[in-house]
Amino acid sequence: MVKRINVTVTDPVGLYATPATELVDRVKAFNSDIKLVYASKTVNMKSLMGVLSLGIPTKAKIEIIADGEDEEAAIDKVTKLMKELGISE
């Protein structure tokens, strides 16, 4: 079963290189396919270049989709990490 969450980016700079690098590094530990969707574009969340190519600004609404054996844990981790890094509330 595919897991999805919607997140609003609250960091005043948006999703920039430093937190994006941390997110990408952490999601690589999961076996599930993890995608990030913004402005009708979908990228592999395990690709730093893919995530940065979206140019996600502050107040952007993004969707994170996980599909695989550890999808629940992946979504939980991403949600917690985004809050810890100050990317979302």
Secondary structure, 3 states (H helix, E strand, C coil): CCEEEEEECCCCCCCCHHHHHHHHHHHCCCCCEEEEEECCEEEECCCHHHHHHCCCCCCCEEEEEEECCCHHHHHHHHHHHHHHCCCCC
